[in-house]
Amino acid sequence: MLELQIKGMTCGHCVRAVTRAVQGLDPAAKVDIDLASGRARIETAQPADRVAAAIREEGYAVGVA
Ligand SMILES: [Cu+2]
């Protein structure tokens, strides 16, 4: 389970874009994002740095929550 802090999400479209980016890396990933706080809980076997990189490629800033 990864917990990431994502900055720059403003709407449901952003949530879907982040979810797709993570699932592009790991189709089996479970992604739970709270838009208001920017907190993402992600169940995946992928390392945090790869997941963060995929999200950054979508244009969002990522930190470890
Ligand atoms: Cu949006």
PDB file of the backbone (N, CA, C, O) and the ligand in Angstrom, with CONECT records:
HET     CU  A 101       1
ATOM      1  N   MET A   1       0.842  -1.204   0.000  1.00  0.00           N
ATOM      2  CA  MET A   1       0.000   0.000   0.000  1.00  0.00           C
ATOM      3  C   MET A   1       0.871   1.245   0.000  1.00  0.00           C
ATOM      4  O   MET A   1       1.690   1.449   0.896  1.00  0.00           O
ATOM      5  N   LEU A   2       0.681   2.066  -1.011  1.00  0.00           N
ATOM      6  CA  LEU A   2       1.403   3.337  -1.064  1.00  0.00           C
ATOM      7  C   LEU A   2       0.455   4.446  -0.637  1.00  0.00           C
ATOM      8  O   LEU A   2      -0.736   4.403  -0.944  1.00  0.00           O
ATOM      9  N   GLU A   3       0.981   5.431   0.067  1.00  0.00           N
ATOM     10  CA  GLU A   3       0.202   6.629   0.369  1.00  0.00           C
ATOM     11  C   GLU A   3       0.963   7.813  -0.207  1.00  0.00           C
ATOM     12  O   GLU A   3       2.073   8.130   0.221  1.00  0.00           O
ATOM     13  N   LEU A   4       0.345   8.454  -1.178  1.00  0.00           N
ATOM     14  CA  LEU A   4       0.984   9.583  -1.848  1.00  0.00           C
ATOM     15  C   LEU A   4       0.145  10.837  -1.668  1.00  0.00           C
ATOM     16  O   LEU A   4      -1.075  10.781  -1.515  1.00  0.00           O
ATOM     17  N   GLN A   5       0.837  11.968  -1.690  1.00  0.00           N
ATOM     18  CA  GLN A   5       0.155  13.257  -1.658  1.00  0.00           C
ATOM     19  C   GLN A   5       0.285  13.869  -3.044  1.00  0.00           C
ATOM     20  O   GLN A   5       1.392  14.120  -3.522  1.00  0.00           O
ATOM     21  N   ILE A   6      -0.850  14.106  -3.684  1.00  0.00           N
ATOM     22  CA  ILE A   6      -0.836  14.602  -5.058  1.00  0.00           C
ATOM     23  C   ILE A   6      -1.370  16.031  -5.073  1.00  0.00           C
ATOM     24  O   ILE A   6      -2.416  16.333  -4.500  1.00  0.00           O
ATOM     25  N   LYS A   7      -0.609  16.907  -5.755  1.00  0.00           N
ATOM     26  CA  LYS A   7      -1.044  18.302  -5.860  1.00  0.00           C
ATOM     27  C   LYS A   7      -1.423  18.615  -7.297  1.00  0.00           C
ATOM     28  O   LYS A   7      -0.787  18.128  -8.232  1.00  0.00           O
ATOM     29  N   GLY A   8      -2.445  19.415  -7.472  1.00  0.00           N
ATOM     30  CA  GLY A   8      -2.825  19.872  -8.797  1.00  0.00           C
ATOM     31  C   GLY A   8      -4.115  19.269  -9.323  1.00  0.00           C
ATOM     32  O   GLY A   8      -4.585  19.648 -10.395  1.00  0.00           O
ATOM     33  N   MET A   9      -4.698  18.322  -8.569  1.00  0.00           N
ATOM     34  CA  MET A   9      -5.978  17.747  -9.005  1.00  0.00           C
ATOM     35  C   MET A   9      -7.106  18.714  -8.640  1.00  0.00           C
ATOM     36  O   MET A   9      -7.187  19.208  -7.515  1.00  0.00           O
ATOM     37  N   THR A  10      -7.974  18.969  -9.625  1.00  0.00           N
ATOM     38  CA  THR A  10      -9.056  19.918  -9.362  1.00  0.00           C
ATOM     39  C   THR A  10     -10.450  19.323  -9.558  1.00  0.00           C
ATOM     40  O   THR A  10     -11.436  19.918  -9.122  1.00  0.00           O
ATOM     41  N   CYS A  11     -10.547  18.193 -10.187  1.00  0.00           N
ATOM     42  CA  CYS A  11     -11.880  17.665 -10.480  1.00  0.00           C
ATOM     43  C   CYS A  11     -11.828  16.162 -10.729  1.00  0.00           C
ATOM     44  O   CYS A  11     -10.765  15.543 -10.679  1.00  0.00           O
ATOM     45  N   GLY A  12     -12.987  15.595 -10.996  1.00  0.00           N
ATOM     46  CA  GLY A  12     -13.067  14.160 -11.206  1.00  0.00           C
ATOM     47  C   GLY A  12     -12.267  13.697 -12.405  1.00  0.00           C
ATOM     48  O   GLY A  12     -11.796  12.561 -12.449  1.00  0.00           O
ATOM     49  N   HIS A  13     -12.117  14.577 -13.373  1.00  0.00           N
ATOM     50  CA  HIS A  13     -11.299  14.216 -14.533  1.00  0.00           C
ATOM     51  C   HIS A  13      -9.846  13.991 -14.121  1.00  0.00           C
ATOM     52  O   HIS A  13      -9.191  13.069 -14.606  1.00  0.00           O
ATOM     53  N   CYS A  14      -9.358  14.829 -13.235  1.00  0.00           N
ATOM     54  CA  CYS A  14      -7.990  14.667 -12.737  1.00  0.00           C
ATOM     55  C   CYS A  14      -7.846  13.335 -12.002  1.00  0.00           C
ATOM     56  O   CYS A  14      -6.853  12.626 -12.166  1.00  0.00           O
ATOM     57  N   VAL A  15      -8.850  13.010 -11.191  1.00  0.00           N
ATOM     58  CA  VAL A  15      -8.814  11.748 -10.452  1.00  0.00           C
ATOM     59  C   VAL A  15      -8.737  10.581 -11.425  1.00  0.00           C
ATOM     60  O   VAL A  15      -7.983   9.632 -11.210  1.00  0.00           O
ATOM     61  N   ARG A  16      -9.520  10.655 -12.495  1.00  0.00           N
ATOM     62  CA  ARG A  16      -9.492   9.567 -13.480  1.00  0.00           C
ATOM     63  C   ARG A  16      -8.162   9.524 -14.222  1.00  0.00           C
ATOM     64  O   ARG A  16      -7.654   8.446 -14.530  1.00  0.00           O
ATOM     65  N   ALA A  17      -7.597  10.699 -14.509  1.00  0.00           N
ATOM     66  CA  ALA A  17      -6.312  10.739 -15.209  1.00  0.00           C
ATOM     67  C   ALA A  17      -5.215  10.100 -14.353  1.00  0.00           C
ATOM     68  O   ALA A  17      -4.376   9.357 -14.861  1.00  0.00           O
ATOM     69  N   VAL A  18      -5.229  10.394 -13.064  1.00  0.00           N
ATOM     70  CA  VAL A  18      -4.231   9.805 -12.160  1.00  0.00           C
ATOM     71  C   VAL A  18      -4.457   8.297 -12.053  1.00  0.00           C
ATOM     72  O   VAL A  18      -3.509   7.512 -12.088  1.00  0.00           O
ATOM     73  N   THR A  19      -5.719   7.907 -11.924  1.00  0.00           N
ATOM     74  CA  THR A  19      -6.041   6.477 -11.820  1.00  0.00           C
ATOM     75  C   THR A  19      -5.566   5.735 -13.061  1.00  0.00           C
ATOM     76  O   THR A  19      -4.978   4.658 -12.961  1.00  0.00           O
ATOM     77  N   ARG A  20      -5.823   6.313 -14.227  1.00  0.00           N
ATOM     78  CA  ARG A  20      -5.394   5.671 -15.477  1.00  0.00           C
ATOM     79  C   ARG A  20      -3.875   5.584 -15.554  1.00  0.00           C
ATOM     80  O   ARG A  20      -3.331   4.585 -16.024  1.00  0.00           O
ATOM     81  N   ALA A  21      -3.189   6.628 -15.093  1.00  0.00           N
ATOM     82  CA  ALA A  21      -1.718   6.617 -15.134  1.00  0.00           C
ATOM     83  C   ALA A  21      -1.170   5.485 -14.274  1.00  0.00           C
ATOM     84  O   ALA A  21      -0.237   4.786 -14.672  1.00  0.00           O
ATOM     85  N   VAL A  22      -1.756   5.310 -13.097  1.00  0.00           N
ATOM     86  CA  VAL A  22      -1.290   4.242 -12.203  1.00  0.00           C
ATOM     87  C   VAL A  22      -1.620   2.877 -12.801  1.00  0.00           C
ATOM     88  O   VAL A  22      -0.802   1.958 -12.770  1.00  0.00           O
ATOM     89  N   GLN A  23      -2.820   2.759 -13.341  1.00  0.00           N
ATOM     90  CA  GLN A  23      -3.233   1.464 -13.875  1.00  0.00           C
ATOM     91  C   GLN A  23      -2.549   1.164 -15.212  1.00  0.00           C
ATOM     92  O   GLN A  23      -2.529   0.014 -15.649  1.00  0.00           O
ATOM     93  N   GLY A  24      -1.992   2.184 -15.861  1.00  0.00           N
ATOM     94  CA  GLY A  24      -1.178   1.946 -17.030  1.00  0.00           C
ATOM     95  C   GLY A  24       0.112   1.206 -16.662  1.00  0.00           C
ATOM     96  O   GLY A  24       0.669   0.441 -17.450  1.00  0.00           O
ATOM     97  N   LEU A  25       0.555   1.465 -15.448  1.00  0.00           N
ATOM     98  CA  LEU A  25       1.748   0.816 -14.905  1.00  0.00           C
ATOM     99  C   LEU A  25       1.395  -0.561 -14.354  1.00  0.00           C
ATOM    100  O   LEU A  25       2.131  -1.528 -14.552  1.00  0.00           O
ATOM    101  N   ASP A  26       0.284  -0.638 -13.673  1.00  0.00           N
ATOM    102  CA  ASP A  26      -0.167  -1.883 -13.024  1.00  0.00           C
ATOM    103  C   ASP A  26      -1.687  -1.977 -13.170  1.00  0.00           C
ATOM    104  O   ASP A  26      -2.428  -1.380 -12.390  1.00  0.00           O
ATOM    105  N   PRO A  27      -2.146  -2.727 -14.168  1.00  0.00           N
ATOM    106  CA  PRO A  27      -3.588  -2.806 -14.423  1.00  0.00           C
ATOM    107  C   PRO A  27      -4.394  -3.319 -13.233  1.00  0.00           C
ATOM    108  O   PRO A  27      -5.596  -3.070 -13.137  1.00  0.00           O
ATOM    109  N   ALA A  28      -3.725  -4.039 -12.323  1.00  0.00           N
ATOM    110  CA  ALA A  28      -4.436  -4.588 -11.165  1.00  0.00           C
ATOM    111  C   ALA A  28      -4.424  -3.635  -9.970  1.00  0.00           C
ATOM    112  O   ALA A  28      -4.971  -3.964  -8.917  1.00  0.00           O
ATOM    113  N   ALA A  29      -3.817  -2.472 -10.116  1.00  0.00           N
ATOM    114  CA  ALA A  29      -3.720  -1.542  -8.990  1.00  0.00           C
ATOM    115  C   ALA A  29      -5.094  -1.072  -8.540  1.00  0.00           C
ATOM    116  O   ALA A  29      -5.981  -0.814  -9.353  1.00  0.00           O
ATOM    117  N   LYS A  30      -5.248  -0.968  -7.223  1.00  0.00           N
ATOM    118  CA  LYS A  30      -6.464  -0.372  -6.666  1.00  0.00           C
ATOM    119  C   LYS A  30      -6.106   1.037  -6.223  1.00  0.00           C
ATOM    120  O   LYS A  30      -5.189   1.236  -5.426  1.00  0.00           O
ATOM    121  N   VAL A  31      -6.837   2.009  -6.745  1.00  0.00           N
ATOM    122  CA  VAL A  31      -6.493   3.412  -6.519  1.00  0.00           C
ATOM    123  C   VAL A  31      -7.662   4.097  -5.820  1.00  0.00           C
ATOM    124  O   VAL A  31      -8.786   4.105  -6.321  1.00  0.00           O
ATOM    125  N   ASP A  32      -7.378   4.668  -4.658  1.00  0.00           N
ATOM    126  CA  ASP A  32      -8.405   5.374  -3.884  1.00  0.00           C
ATOM    127  C   ASP A  32      -7.892   6.790  -3.635  1.00  0.00           C
ATOM    128  O   ASP A  32      -6.945   6.994  -2.876  1.00  0.00           O
ATOM    129  N   ILE A  33      -8.531   7.764  -4.284  1.00  0.00           N
ATOM    130  CA  ILE A  33      -8.054   9.142  -4.214  1.00  0.00           C
ATOM    131  C   ILE A  33      -9.096  10.020  -3.545  1.00  0.00           C
ATOM    132  O   ILE A  33     -10.275   9.985  -3.898  1.00  0.00           O
ATOM    133  N   ASP A  34      -8.650  10.807  -2.575  1.00  0.00           N
ATOM    134  CA  ASP A  34      -9.518  11.823  -1.985  1.00  0.00           C
ATOM    135  C   ASP A  34      -9.159  13.162  -2.630  1.00  0.00           C
ATOM    136  O   ASP A  34      -8.105  13.738  -2.362  1.00  0.00           O
ATOM    137  N   LEU A  35     -10.054  13.635  -3.479  1.00  0.00           N
ATOM    138  CA  LEU A  35      -9.778  14.845  -4.260  1.00  0.00           C
ATOM    139  C   LEU A  35      -9.526  16.056  -3.371  1.00  0.00           C
ATOM    140  O   LEU A  35      -8.617  16.843  -3.636  1.00  0.00           O
ATOM    141  N   ALA A  36     -10.324  16.212  -2.319  1.00  0.00           N
ATOM    142  CA  ALA A  36     -10.228  17.409  -1.479  1.00  0.00           C
ATOM    143  C   ALA A  36      -8.860  17.514  -0.803  1.00  0.00           C
ATOM    144  O   ALA A  36      -8.282  18.599  -0.739  1.00  0.00           O
ATOM    145  N   SER A  37      -8.345  16.397  -0.303  1.00  0.00           N
ATOM    146  CA  SER A  37      -7.075  16.432   0.425  1.00  0.00           C
ATOM    147  C   SER A  37      -5.882  16.129  -0.478  1.00  0.00           C
ATOM    148  O   SER A  37      -4.745  16.445  -0.128  1.00  0.00           O
ATOM    149  N   GLY A  38      -6.129  15.526  -1.626  1.00  0.00           N
ATOM    150  CA  GLY A  38      -5.046  15.126  -2.514  1.00  0.00           C
ATOM    151  C   GLY A  38      -4.362  13.838  -2.106  1.00  0.00           C
ATOM    152  O   GLY A  38      -3.340  13.459  -2.679  1.00  0.00           O
ATOM    153  N   ARG A  39      -4.925  13.165  -1.118  1.00  0.00           N
ATOM    154  CA  ARG A  39      -4.321  11.913  -0.639  1.00  0.00           C
ATOM    155  C   ARG A  39      -4.724  10.748  -1.528  1.00  0.00           C
ATOM    156  O   ARG A  39      -5.894  10.592  -1.878  1.00  0.00           O
ATOM    157  N   ALA A  40      -3.755   9.946  -1.883  1.00  0.00           N
ATOM    158  CA  ALA A  40      -4.025   8.758  -2.684  1.00  0.00           C
ATOM    159  C   ALA A  40      -3.510   7.535  -1.948  1.00  0.00           C
ATOM    160  O   ALA A  40      -2.367   7.501  -1.492  1.00  0.00           O
ATOM    161  N   ARG A  41      -4.365   6.536  -1.839  1.00  0.00           N
ATOM    162  CA  ARG A  41      -3.963   5.235  -1.293  1.00  0.00           C
ATOM    163  C   ARG A  41      -3.998   4.258  -2.455  1.00  0.00           C
ATOM    164  O   ARG A  41      -5.040   4.059  -3.080  1.00  0.00           O
ATOM    165  N   ILE A  42      -2.869   3.658  -2.738  1.00  0.00           N
ATOM    166  CA  ILE A  42      -2.730   2.837  -3.937  1.00  0.00           C
ATOM    167  C   ILE A  42      -2.213   1.462  -3.545  1.00  0.00           C
ATOM    168  O   ILE A  42      -1.143   1.327  -2.952  1.00  0.00           O
ATOM    169  N   GLU A  43      -2.993   0.448  -3.887  1.00  0.00           N
ATOM    170  CA  GLU A  43      -2.555  -0.936  -3.677  1.00  0.00           C
ATOM    171  C   GLU A  43      -1.918  -1.423  -4.958  1.00  0.00           C
ATOM    172  O   GLU A  43      -2.591  -1.612  -5.971  1.00  0.00           O
ATOM    173  N   THR A  44      -0.614  -1.624  -4.903  1.00  0.00           N
ATOM    174  CA  THR A  44       0.119  -2.078  -6.086  1.00  0.00           C
ATOM    175  C   THR A  44       1.435  -2.696  -5.645  1.00  0.00           C
ATOM    176  O   THR A  44       1.964  -2.368  -4.583  1.00  0.00           O
ATOM    177  N   ALA A  45       1.958  -3.593  -6.470  1.00  0.00           N
ATOM    178  CA  ALA A  45       3.274  -4.164  -6.203  1.00  0.00           C
ATOM    179  C   ALA A  45       4.373  -3.299  -6.803  1.00  0.00           C
ATOM    180  O   ALA A  45       5.556  -3.561  -6.587  1.00  0.00           O
ATOM    181  N   GLN A  46       3.988  -2.260  -7.562  1.00  0.00           N
ATOM    182  CA  GLN A  46       4.989  -1.381  -8.181  1.00  0.00           C
ATOM    183  C   GLN A  46       5.636  -0.489  -7.124  1.00  0.00           C
ATOM    184  O   GLN A  46       4.988  -0.101  -6.152  1.00  0.00           O
ATOM    185  N   PRO A  47       6.929  -0.162  -7.317  1.00  0.00           N
ATOM    186  CA  PRO A  47       7.603   0.713  -6.353  1.00  0.00           C
ATOM    187  C   PRO A  47       7.064   2.145  -6.411  1.00  0.00           C
ATOM    188  O   PRO A  47       6.609   2.616  -7.453  1.00  0.00           O
ATOM    189  N   ALA A  48       7.127   2.811  -5.278  1.00  0.00           N
ATOM    190  CA  ALA A  48       6.553   4.150  -5.161  1.00  0.00           C
ATOM    191  C   ALA A  48       7.145   5.119  -6.173  1.00  0.00           C
ATOM    192  O   ALA A  48       6.431   5.970  -6.704  1.00  0.00           O
ATOM    193  N   ASP A  49       8.452   5.001  -6.448  1.00  0.00           N
ATOM    194  CA  ASP A  49       9.067   5.982  -7.354  1.00  0.00           C
ATOM    195  C   ASP A  49       8.524   5.833  -8.778  1.00  0.00           C
ATOM    196  O   ASP A  49       8.382   6.823  -9.495  1.00  0.00           O
ATOM    197  N   ARG A  50       8.222   4.604  -9.185  1.00  0.00           N
ATOM    198  CA  ARG A  50       7.666   4.415 -10.532  1.00  0.00           C
ATOM    199  C   ARG A  50       6.230   4.924 -10.601  1.00  0.00           C
ATOM    200  O   ARG A  50       5.820   5.524 -11.594  1.00  0.00           O
ATOM    201  N   VAL A  51       5.474   4.679  -9.538  1.00  0.00           N
ATOM    202  CA  VAL A  51       4.089   5.156  -9.504  1.00  0.00           C
ATOM    203  C   VAL A  51       4.077   6.685  -9.511  1.00  0.00           C
ATOM    204  O   VAL A  51       3.302   7.304 -10.239  1.00  0.00           O
ATOM    205  N   ALA A  52       4.941   7.283  -8.697  1.00  0.00           N
ATOM    206  CA  ALA A  52       5.011   8.741  -8.638  1.00  0.00           C
ATOM    207  C   ALA A  52       5.413   9.315  -9.996  1.00  0.00           C
ATOM    208  O   ALA A  52       4.878  10.338 -10.423  1.00  0.00           O
ATOM    209  N   ALA A  53       6.352   8.657 -10.671  1.00  0.00           N
ATOM    210  CA  ALA A  53       6.808   9.147 -11.978  1.00  0.00           C
ATOM    211  C   ALA A  53       5.660   9.115 -12.991  1.00  0.00           C
ATOM    212  O   ALA A  53       5.506  10.039 -13.789  1.00  0.00           O
ATOM    213  N   ALA A  54       4.865   8.058 -12.956  1.00  0.00           N
ATOM    214  CA  ALA A  54       3.743   7.946 -13.892  1.00  0.00           C
ATOM    215  C   ALA A  54       2.725   9.061 -13.648  1.00  0.00           C
ATOM    216  O   ALA A  54       2.144   9.598 -14.591  1.00  0.00           O
ATOM    217  N   ILE A  55       2.515   9.400 -12.383  1.00  0.00           N
ATOM    218  CA  ILE A  55       1.560  10.467 -12.047  1.00  0.00           C
ATOM    219  C   ILE A  55       2.133  11.831 -12.453  1.00  0.00           C
ATOM    220  O   ILE A  55       1.414  12.695 -12.955  1.00  0.00           O
ATOM    221  N   ARG A  56       3.429  12.005 -12.228  1.00  0.00           N
ATOM    222  CA  ARG A  56       4.067  13.279 -12.626  1.00  0.00           C
ATOM    223  C   ARG A  56       3.982  13.491 -14.133  1.00  0.00           C
ATOM    224  O   ARG A  56       3.834  14.618 -14.606  1.00  0.00           O
ATOM    225  N   GLU A  57       4.076  12.392 -14.883  1.00  0.00           N
ATOM    226  CA  GLU A  57       3.984  12.517 -16.338  1.00  0.00           C
ATOM    227  C   GLU A  57       2.631  13.078 -16.770  1.00  0.00           C
ATOM    228  O   GLU A  57       2.512  13.669 -17.843  1.00  0.00           O
ATOM    229  N   GLU A  58       1.615  12.890 -15.930  1.00  0.00           N
ATOM    230  CA  GLU A  58       0.283  13.448 -16.220  1.00  0.00           C
ATOM    231  C   GLU A  58       0.204  14.923 -15.840  1.00  0.00           C
ATOM    232  O   GLU A  58      -0.797  15.582 -16.124  1.00  0.00           O
ATOM    233  N   GLY A  59       1.245  15.445 -15.201  1.00  0.00           N
ATOM    234  CA  GLY A  59       1.287  16.861 -14.894  1.00  0.00           C
ATOM    235  C   GLY A  59       0.944  17.217 -13.457  1.00  0.00           C
ATOM    236  O   GLY A  59       0.669  18.378 -13.154  1.00  0.00           O
ATOM    237  N   TYR A  60       0.957  16.224 -12.565  1.00  0.00           N
ATOM    238  CA  TYR A  60       0.641  16.496 -11.164  1.00  0.00           C
ATOM    239  C   TYR A  60       1.897  16.351 -10.320  1.00  0.00           C
ATOM    240  O   TYR A  60       2.781  15.556 -10.638  1.00  0.00           O
ATOM    241  N   ALA A  61       1.970  17.124  -9.242  1.00  0.00           N
ATOM    242  CA  ALA A  61       3.092  17.031  -8.317  1.00  0.00           C
ATOM    243  C   ALA A  61       2.782  15.942  -7.294  1.00  0.00           C
ATOM    244  O   ALA A  61       1.649  15.821  -6.828  1.00  0.00           O
ATOM    245  N   VAL A  62       3.786  15.161  -6.952  1.00  0.00           N
ATOM    246  CA  VAL A  62       3.579  14.033  -6.049  1.00  0.00           C
ATOM    247  C   VAL A  62       4.599  14.055  -4.925  1.00  0.00           C
ATOM    248  O   VAL A  62       5.792  14.242  -5.163  1.00  0.00           O
ATOM    249  N   GLY A  63       4.133  13.865  -3.713  1.00  0.00           N
ATOM    250  CA  GLY A  63       5.023  13.675  -2.578  1.00  0.00           C
ATOM    251  C   GLY A  63       4.577  12.460  -1.803  1.00  0.00           C
ATOM    252  O   GLY A  63       3.491  11.929  -2.037  1.00  0.00           O
ATOM    253  N   VAL A  64       5.415  12.017  -0.877  1.00  0.00           N
ATOM    254  CA  VAL A  64       5.018  10.898  -0.029  1.00  0.00           C
ATOM    255  C   VAL A  64       4.146  11.452   1.086  1.00  0.00           C
ATOM    256  O   VAL A  64       4.527  12.406   1.764  1.00  0.00           O
ATOM    257  N   ALA A  65       2.986  10.858   1.273  1.00  0.00           N
ATOM    258  CA  ALA A  65       2.022  11.381   2.250  1.00  0.00           C
ATOM    259  C   ALA A  65       2.530  11.137   3.657  1.00  0.00           C
ATOM    260  O   ALA A  65       1.865  11.503   4.626  1.00  0.00           O
TER     261      ALA A  65
HETATM  262 CU    CU A 101      -9.501  17.947 -13.208  1.00  0.00          CU2+
END
